[in-house]
Amino acid sequence: MPRPAPPRPVHSAPPGPTPPTPPAAAAQAPAAVPAQAAAAAPALPRSLLLVLCACVALAQSMVAAVNLLIPRLAAGALHPTPGQLLWAVDAYVVVFAGLLIPAGALGDRYGRKRALLAGLLLFGLGTGASAAAPGMDWLIAGRAVCGAGAALLMPATLSLVVQLSGPAERGRALAAWTLSVGLGGLAGNLAGGLACQFLGWRALFAVMPVLAVLLGRLVTVRVPQTARNPKAVVDPVGSVLLTAAVLVLVDAIVEGPHQGWTSPRVLGAFAVAALLAACFTGHAWRAAQPLFDPRLFRSARLRAAVLGTGLSFFGLFALFFVNAQFLQYAKGYSPALTGVAVAPVTLGMILVPRLVARFAPNRGPGPLAAGGLALIGAGLLLVSTCDAHTAYPVYAAWLLLLSIGLGLCAPALTATVVGELPPAQAGLGAGLNTAAREVGAALGVAVVGSLLASRSTGVPGTPQEVARFTAGMDLGLRAVAVTVLAGSLVVAVGYRTRTSARTRSAAPLAPSPAEPSTAAQTSLPS
């Protein structure tokens, strides 16, 4: 029997005590905003949108910045192995991905503002621990705590943007949310390069708790309470199974070049990952209140959007991992110059969503999603042709092409994932969207890093070692590019497939006529 649709959110004051407001902010803290009133609001205050986007940018900045630190970490006093360098990046994104959906449900149940503040607290604690790390294991653990904070932070911000923006402006607000991801990457590249060259890599981690405290203060003052859904589901069994499956899969990919792809260690890890994924799926089908209902994916458009979101970050983060290393090892750039040189990879993410929202507001999301993914794949293929003798303007042009592709597809994919679910499941939609990004990111880093390690180990010092590094980078990027290009075709077909009325009745993807879908309220209609 199909499960009934979840109850609509309560439009009155949320049950239970209101979170305490610091005395200094009591006079300024906004009152709770019911979901219905938020949907009818004429405009989302710019100051509030800036605060939410700043939180997103902070979380994304540490992803980009850590990639710039890899060469210095590799040659530093912590003496990391190639696998530890991969985990320094992936510990953040794997924990991020595994906890995103339950974190979105926690935000729905206990309040998005509370979730946002808790996320900033964990983010500050994790970066502080990494700054003081006496060894790589400690640094990796700090990155994992930081990822848990980001898991609370990201879906809370996206849910608040959806709930508090009016129908006419929701498309632009979602574009601004996506823009903040690109701005965070740009800021992380610049700050990471400068800190690494002039202050040391620990300084970059040390400043993050200060920024988290400042943003926490702004969130307390500016962000209103929204109506909570006390029946939002938090599935601990599903969360553990999903996180464990991704962790074991990434571990298998990371260890493949070192242990051997056919070694019992690696084959066993792949088998365990498959078993955990099967257990997660079986649990989701049987549980009365699973992490998410698998029948949601009977919507071809939702499947296509989740796949496309994962593929876009699969390609982007594969490039992020090797980009800074290539410029420092092969081109001889300093960390600060590298931070500037990688800027083209964020320009398209920053500019293109706003241009699409302004000049093509009626363009359906399907062509934008599939076309953007095709450009990402093409950009990766072109970057894979570069070596130490490639002129920087040529390299920058290929980075910009990839960035334009991401700027085209990211808002369309986000709008589809959020819009295919009713407003009562805003946290679930936000969690699915960002979880797909982070799973793709973790796998992209693992795949390109393992293929790189199969050709090059250690810090390249001689021209021969640099050539081996470049060959490994090119191999990894080509494998990732082919995957993204093939996926773009699947996404194009998925967007052209219409979900049947019987399927929609089995999986409550659309709200009632009195509760219009967020997809219909964005600037990217189907």
C-alpha positions in Angstrom: 0.0 0.0 0.0 1.4 3.4 -0.8 2.3 5.6 2.1 0.1 8.6 2.7 1.6 12.0 2.0 3.2 13.6 5.0 1.2 16.1 6.9 1.4 19.7 5.9 3.6 22.0 8.1 1.8 23.8 10.9 1.2 27.4 10.0 0.9 28.5 13.6 3.6 29.0 16.1 5.8 25.9 16.4 5.2 23.6 19.4 7.7 23.5 22.2 9.8 26.3 23.7 11.3 28.8 21.4 15.1 28.7 21.3 16.5 31.3 23.7 17.6 34.6 22.3 20.7 36.3 23.7 19.7 39.4 25.7 21.6 41.7 23.4 19.8 40.5 20.4 16.3 40.1 21.9 15.0 43.4 20.7 16.3 42.8 17.2 15.6 39.0 16.7 12.8 38.4 14.2 9.6 36.6 15.2 8.8 33.2 13.9 7.6 33.2 10.3 4.9 30.7 9.4 5.6 28.8 6.1 2.4 30.1 4.5 3.3 33.7 5.3 6.8 33.2 4.0 5.4 31.8 0.7 3.3 34.9 0.3 6.1 37.3 1.3 6.7 39.9 -1.4 10.5 39.9 -1.0 13.3 38.1 0.8 15.3 40.9 2.6 18.6 41.3 1.0 20.5 41.4 4.3 19.0 38.0 5.3 19.9 36.5 1.9 23.4 37.8 2.3 23.7 36.1 5.7 22.5 32.8 4.4 24.8 33.0 1.4 27.7 33.9 3.6 27.2 30.7 5.6 27.2 28.7 2.4 30.3 30.4 1.1 32.1 29.7 4.4 31.4 26.0 4.2 32.5 25.9 0.5 35.7 27.9 1.1 37.3 25.2 3.1 36.7 22.6 0.4 38.6 24.8 -2.2 41.3 26.0 0.2 42.4 22.5 1.3 43.2 21.6 -2.3 45.7 24.5 -2.5 47.3 23.2 0.7 48.0 19.7 -0.6 51.5 20.4 -2.0 52.6 22.1 1.3 51.0 19.3 3.4 52.8 16.7 1.2 56.2 18.3 1.8 55.5 19.3 5.5 56.3 18.0 8.9 53.2 15.8 9.2 54.7 13.5 6.4 51.3 12.3 5.0 50.9 9.3 2.8 49.1 9.8 -0.6 46.1 8.1 1.0 46.1 10.5 3.9 46.2 13.4 1.5 43.1 12.1 -0.2 41.3 11.6 3.1 42.3 15.2 4.2 39.9 16.3 1.4 37.4 13.4 1.4 36.8 13.1 5.2 35.0 16.5 5.0 32.8 15.6 2.0 32.1 12.0 2.9 30.7 12.9 6.4 29.0 15.9 4.8 27.3 13.6 2.3 26.3 10.9 4.8 24.7 13.3 7.3 23.0 15.7 4.9 19.6 14.1 4.7 19.2 13.4 8.4 20.5 16.9 9.0 17.9 18.3 6.7 15.2 16.3 8.6 16.6 17.6 11.9 16.2 21.1 10.6 12.6 20.4 9.6 11.8 18.9 13.0 13.7 21.3 15.4 14.0 24.4 13.4 16.3 25.5 10.5 17.7 28.4 12.6 18.8 26.0 15.3 20.3 23.6 12.7 22.2 26.5 11.2 23.6 27.6 14.5 24.6 24.1 15.4 26.3 23.7 12.1 28.4 26.8 12.6 29.4 25.6 16.0 30.6 22.2 14.7 32.3 23.9 11.8 34.3 26.2 14.1 35.2 23.3 16.4 36.4 21.1 13.5 38.5 23.8 11.9 40.0 24.7 15.2 41.0 21.1 15.8 42.6 20.9 12.3 44.6 24.1 13.0 46.1 22.5 16.1 46.6 19.0 14.6 49.8 17.3 15.7 49.5 14.7 13.0 47.5 13.8 9.9 45.0 11.6 11.8 44.0 14.5 14.0 43.7 16.8 11.0 41.5 14.3 9.2 39.3 13.9 12.3 38.9 17.7 12.5 37.9 17.7 8.8 35.3 15.1 9.6 33.8 17.2 12.4 33.8 20.2 10.1 31.9 18.2 7.5 29.3 17.3 10.1 28.8 21.0 10.7 28.5 21.7 7.0 25.9 18.9 6.8 23.7 20.9 9.2 24.5 24.2 7.6 23.9 23.6 3.9 20.3 22.2 3.9 19.2 24.7 6.5 20.3 27.6 4.4 18.6 26.2 1.2 15.4 25.4 3.1 15.3 28.9 4.5 15.8 30.4 1.1 12.9 28.4 -0.3 10.6 29.1 2.6 11.3 32.8 3.1 11.4 33.9 -0.6 8.2 34.9 -2.5 7.2 33.0 -5.7 8.3 35.8 -8.0 11.9 35.9 -6.6 12.5 32.3 -5.7 14.4 31.6 -8.9 16.8 34.5 -8.3 17.2 33.5 -4.7 18.2 30.0 -5.6 20.6 31.4 -8.2 22.1 33.6 -5.4 22.5 30.5 -3.2 24.3 28.7 -6.1 26.4 31.8 -6.7 27.5 31.7 -3.1 29.0 28.3 -3.7 31.2 29.7 -6.4 32.1 32.8 -4.4 33.1 30.5 -1.5 35.3 28.5 -3.8 36.9 31.7 -5.1 37.5 33.1 -1.6 38.9 29.7 -0.5 41.3 29.7 -3.4 42.6 33.2 -2.7 42.7 32.9 1.1 44.3 29.4 0.9 47.0 30.6 -1.4 47.9 33.7 0.6 47.7 31.9 3.9 49.8 29.0 2.7 52.5 31.2 1.3 52.8 33.9 3.9 51.4 32.5 7.2 51.4 28.7 6.9 48.6 26.2 6.3 47.5 26.3 10.0 46.6 29.9 9.8 43.9 29.2 7.3 42.2 26.7 9.7 42.7 29.0 12.7 40.8 31.9 11.2 37.7 29.9 10.5 36.3 29.6 14.1 36.4 33.4 14.3 34.3 33.7 11.1 31.9 31.0 12.4 31.3 33.0 15.6 30.7 36.2 13.6 28.2 34.5 11.3 26.5 32.9 14.3 25.9 36.3 15.8 24.4 37.5 12.5 22.2 34.4 12.2 20.9 35.0 15.7 19.9 38.6 14.9 18.8 38.3 11.3 17.3 34.9 10.6 13.7 34.3 11.7 12.3 31.1 13.1 10.2 29.2 10.6 7.4 26.7 11.2 8.7 23.3 12.2 7.4 19.9 11.2 7.5 17.8 14.5 6.9 14.6 12.5 9.9 15.1 10.2 11.8 11.7 10.1 15.3 11.2 11.5 16.4 7.7 10.5 19.6 6.7 12.4 19.8 3.3 10.9 19.5 4.6 7.3 22.0 7.4 8.1 24.6 5.0 9.4 24.2 2.6 6.5 24.5 5.4 3.9 27.5 7.0 5.5 29.3 3.6 5.9 28.6 2.6 2.3 30.2 5.8 1.0 33.1 5.6 3.4 33.9 2.0 2.4 33.5 2.7 -1.3 35.9 5.7 -1.1 38.3 3.7 0.9 38.4 0.9 -1.8 39.0 3.5 -4.5 41.8 5.2 -2.5 43.6 2.0 -1.6 43.3 0.4 -5.0 46.6 1.8 -6.4 48.5 0.9 -3.3 47.1 -2.5 -2.4 46.3 -3.6 -5.9 42.8 -3.5 -7.5 42.5 -7.3 -7.3 43.8 -7.6 -3.8 41.5 -9.2 -1.2 41.6 -5.9 0.8 40.2 -3.8 -2.1 37.8 -6.4 -3.5 36.5 -7.0 0.0 35.9 -3.3 0.5 34.0 -3.1 -2.8 31.9 -6.0 -1.7 31.2 -4.6 1.7 30.2 -1.2 0.1 27.8 -3.0 -2.2 26.3 -5.0 0.7 25.9 -1.8 2.8 24.2 -0.1 -0.1 21.9 -3.0 -0.6 21.1 -3.0 3.2 20.4 0.7 3.0 18.0 0.2 0.1 16.2 -2.7 1.8 15.9 -0.8 5.0 14.4 2.2 3.2 11.8 -0.1 1.5 10.8 -1.8 4.7 11.0 1.0 7.3 7.8 2.8 8.3 9.7 6.1 8.3 12.9 5.7 6.3 15.6 8.4 5.6 13.8 8.9 2.3 11.2 7.0 0.5 12.7 5.2 -2.5 9.5 5.7 -4.4 10.4 9.3 -4.7 12.8 8.2 -7.4 10.0 6.9 -9.6 10.0 10.5 -10.8 12.4 10.4 -13.8 13.0 14.1 -13.5 14.1 13.7 -9.8 16.4 10.8 -10.7 17.9 12.8 -13.6 18.4 15.9 -11.4 20.1 13.9 -8.5 22.3 12.1 -11.0 23.2 15.4 -12.7 24.0 17.1 -9.5 26.3 14.3 -8.4 28.0 14.2 -11.8 28.6 17.9 -11.9 30.5 17.8 -8.6 32.2 14.5 -9.5 33.9 16.4 -12.3 34.4 19.7 -10.5 36.1 18.2 -7.4 38.3 15.9 -9.5 39.6 19.0 -11.1 39.9 20.8 -7.8 42.1 18.1 -6.4 44.7 18.1 -9.2 44.4 21.7 -10.3 46.5 23.4 -7.6 49.0 20.6 -7.7 49.5 20.9 -11.4 50.0 24.6 -11.3 52.6 24.3 -8.4 54.4 21.2 -9.5 54.3 21.5 -13.3 54.1 25.2 -13.8 56.2 26.3 -10.8 53.6 28.7 -9.4 53.7 29.9 -5.8 50.7 29.1 -3.6 49.5 32.7 -3.8 49.8 32.9 -7.5 48.0 29.5 -7.8 45.1 30.9 -5.8 44.7 33.6 -8.4 45.4 31.3 -11.4 42.5 29.0 -10.5 40.0 31.8 -10.5 38.6 31.0 -14.0 37.1 27.8 -12.6 34.7 29.9 -10.4 33.9 32.8 -12.8 31.3 30.9 -14.7 29.7 29.6 -11.5 29.4 33.2 -10.3 28.2 35.0 -13.5 26.3 32.5 -15.6 23.4 31.7 -13.1 22.6 35.4 -12.9 22.7 35.8 -16.7 20.4 32.9 -17.2 18.0 34.2 -14.6 17.9 37.6 -16.3 18.0 36.7 -20.0 16.5 33.2 -20.2 14.0 33.0 -17.3 11.6 30.8 -19.3 14.2 28.3 -20.5 13.3 24.9 -19.1 15.8 23.1 -16.8 16.3 20.1 -19.0 18.5 21.7 -21.8 20.4 23.8 -19.2 21.2 20.7 -17.1 22.2 18.4 -19.9 24.1 21.1 -21.8 25.9 22.3 -18.8 27.1 18.7 -18.0 28.3 18.3 -21.6 30.4 21.5 -21.2 31.8 20.2 -17.9 32.9 17.0 -19.6 34.3 18.8 -22.6 36.3 21.2 -20.3 37.8 18.2 -18.4 38.8 16.5 -21.6 40.6 19.7 -22.8 42.3 20.2 -19.4 43.6 16.7 -19.7 45.6 17.7 -22.8 47.6 20.2 -20.9 51.2 19.7 -19.7 54.0 21.8 -18.2 54.5 23.6 -21.6 50.9 24.6 -22.1 50.4 28.4 -22.0 48.4 29.6 -19.1 45.8 31.5 -21.2 44.9 28.2 -22.9 44.7 26.4 -19.6 42.5 29.2 -18.2 40.2 29.0 -21.2 39.5 25.3 -20.5 38.8 26.0 -16.9 36.4 28.8 -17.9 34.5 26.4 -20.2 34.0 23.9 -17.4 32.9 26.7 -15.1 30.3 28.0 -17.6 28.9 24.5 -17.8 28.5 24.3 -14.0 26.9 27.7 -14.0 24.4 26.6 -16.5 23.4 23.3 -14.9 23.7 23.9 -11.2 20.6 26.2 -10.7 18.5 24.1 -13.0 19.4 20.9 -11.1 18.8 22.5 -7.8 15.4 23.9 -8.8 14.3 20.5 -10.0 15.4 18.6 -6.9 13.7 21.1 -4.6 10.6 21.6 -6.8 9.9 17.9 -7.2 9.0 17.6 -3.5 6.2 19.4 -1.6 7.1 22.4 0.7 6.6 20.2 3.8 9.6 18.2 2.6 11.8 21.2 1.9 14.5 19.9 4.2 14.6 16.5 2.5 14.8 18.2 -0.9 17.7 20.4 0.3 19.4 17.3 1.8 19.1 15.2 -1.4 20.4 18.1 -3.5 23.5 18.7 -1.4 24.1 15.0 -0.6 24.3 14.3 -4.3 26.8 17.0 -4.6 29.0 15.7 -1.8 28.8 12.0 -2.8 29.9 13.1 -6.3 32.6 15.2 -4.9 34.0 12.4 -2.7 34.0 9.9 -5.6 35.6 12.5 -7.9 38.5 13.1 -5.6 38.9 9.4 -4.9 38.9 8.4 -8.6 41.2 11.1 -9.9 43.5 10.7 -6.9 43.8 7.0 -7.2 44.5 7.1 -10.9 47.1 9.9 -10.2 48.7 7.7 -7.6 49.0 4.8 -10.0 51.4 6.9 -12.1 53.0 9.3 -9.6 53.9 9.1 -5.9 55.5 11.6 -3.6 56.4 15.2 -4.4 57.5 15.7 -8.0 61.0 17.2 -8.0 62.6 16.3 -11.3 61.3 16.8 -14.9 60.7 13.1 -15.2 58.7 13.0 -12.0 56.7 16.1 -13.1 56.0 14.3 -16.4 54.7 11.2 -14.5 52.5 13.4 -12.4 51.0 15.1 -15.5 50.4 11.7 -17.1 48.6 10.5 -14.0 46.5 13.7 -13.9 45.6 13.5 -17.5 44.5 9.8 -17.1 42.3 10.6 -14.2 40.7 13.6 -15.8 39.9 11.7 -19.0 38.2 8.9 -17.0 36.1 11.5 -15.1 35.3 13.4 -18.3 34.0 10.3 -20.1 31.8 9.5 -17.1 30.3 13.0 -17.0 29.7 13.1 -20.8 27.9 9.7 -20.7 25.9 10.9 -17.7 24.8 14.1 -19.5 23.0 11.9 -22.1 21.2 10.0 -19.3 20.1 13.3 -17.7 18.8 14.6 -21.0 16.6 11.5 -21.5 15.4 11.7 -17.8 14.2 15.3 -18.2 12.3 14.4 -21.3 10.5 11.5 -19.5 7.1 12.4 -17.9 6.2 10.7 -14.7 2.8 8.9 -14.9 -0.1 9.9 -12.8 -0.1 6.4 -11.2 3.5 6.9 -10.1 2.8 10.3 -8.7 0.0 8.9 -6.6 2.4 6.2 -5.3 5.1 8.7 -4.4 3.9 12.1 -3.1 6.1 14.3 -5.3 3.6 17.1 -5.8 1.7 19.0 -3.2 -2.0 19.6 -3.3 -3.4 22.3 -5.6 -3.7 24.6 -2.6 0.0 24.3 -1.9 1.8 25.1 -5.2 5.1 23.3 -5.9 8.3 25.3 -5.5 9.2 24.3 -9.0 6.4 26.3 -10.3 7.6 29.3 -8.4 11.2 29.4 -9.7 12.4 31.1 -12.8 13.2 27.7 -14.3 9.8 26.2 -15.3 9.6 22.9 -17.1 
